[in-house]
């Protein structure tokens, strides 16, 4: 949401360059992640036709799953922001997240996950070359551009 697509020659150091079959094809300039979360929440309210806080519990759980898939919880204070929009506590959001993810990890493991999430950018693949590899191409487009 709110990402800008550019030619690979226009990419700046903070942009994500997408490569296909070894050739740079497009660059994605991501907005501040906290702004993106606000855009995502507003779009979800429009889609449901009412404030998210007025949704029933099952629909709120679906919203949390969708937000997790879109990377909403990689934003600092993302859980708090989502909880406020849904009219529930942070604890409830964590319960919704853990409901589908099986047994709850140890607090040490949760700390490692939160530390990784604070980095706030999608993975660029394992080579560390700054390019997004083919296997992650569609995932990043969905994350930053709302599936368009």
N, C-alpha and C positions, 0 to 999 in steps of 0.2 A: 504494500500500500504506500503510494507516494514515491516509489522509486522512479528514477529517470534512466532511460535507456540511451546509450551513447555509442558512437563508433569506437572501436578499440583504440584508435589513434588519439581520441580525446580523453582517455582514461587518466585519472590522477592517482596518486599513491593509495588513497583510501577506497578507491572504487574496486569492484569485483569484476575481473575480466573473465568472461566465459569463453572457453575454447571448445572446439568441436573437431575431432580427428586431428589434433595437433595445431590447429590454426585458430588464432583469436578471431571471434566472430562478433562479439558485442561486449560492451562494458555496462555495468549496472552501478549507478550512483545511488546508494542507500541513504534515506533520510535518517535523522536521529531516531533511534529505536523507540524512545519514549513517545515521540510524535506519532510514529507508526501504530503503536498500541492504541492511542486515542482514535486514530482513523479506523482501525479494525473494530473497536468497540462501537463506534458510531455507525459503521456499516452493518454490524450485526443487529443493532437496534432498528435500523431501517428495514432490514430483512425480516425481522420478527414483527415489525409494526407496532412496537411498544417498548417502553424502557425495559432493559434486561432485568431489573429488580422485580418486575411484575410477572416474569415467566414462572412456570411451575418448576418443581425440583428436577424432574427428568430433563426438561429442556435446558435448564441451567447446567446440568451435567454434560449435555451434548455441547453446549457453548464452551465449557471448560475444555473438553476434548478437542474441539476445533481450534481454540486459542492455543492449546499446547502444540498442536500440529503446525500452527503458524508461527511458533517461536515466541509467543507472548510472555512466557515466563523466563526468558533469557534477559529480559529488560530489568534493570534495577527497580525494585519496588513493584514489579509486575503483578505479583500475587496480591499485594495490597490494592493496586489499582483495579484489578479484575474483581476482587472481593467487594470493593466499594460500588462498582458498576452493577454487580449482581445483587447487592443488598444482603450479603452474607459475610461471615467472618473469614479471616485468613485460614483458620483451622478447617472450615467447611471446604474451601477451595482445595486445600491439601488433601482432604478426604476424597473429594471428587477425583483428583489426580491419582491418588493411590488406589482407588477402587478398581481401575482398569490395569494398573501396573503390578498387580500381584502383591507379595509380601513387602512390607515397609523396610527399606534399607536402614542400616545402622546410622546413628547421627554422624559418625565419621564419614561414611559414604555420602550422606546427604551434603555434608560440608564440601566434599570434593566436587560433587555435581554442581552445587551452587557456585563454587569458584570457577568452574569451567563455563557455566552459563553467564557469569558476569563479563566474560570476554565479549559477549554480545554480537558476534558475527557468525554467519553460517560457515561450516567447514569448507576449506578450499581443497580438500583432498589430502592425501598422505605425503605427497612429495615435497611440500613446503615451498613450491615455486611460485605461489601467489595466483596460480591459475585454477579455475574450477574445472574439475575433470568431468567427462561425459556422464558418469554415473550420478553426479549431483546436479546436473544442468537443470532438469525439470523441477527438482526440489527447491532450488534457489529461485527460479522464476515464480513458482507458486508462493514461496515465502515473501518475496519482495514485491510482487506485482499482482497478488491476489488471484493467481491462476490464469491470468490472461496471456 
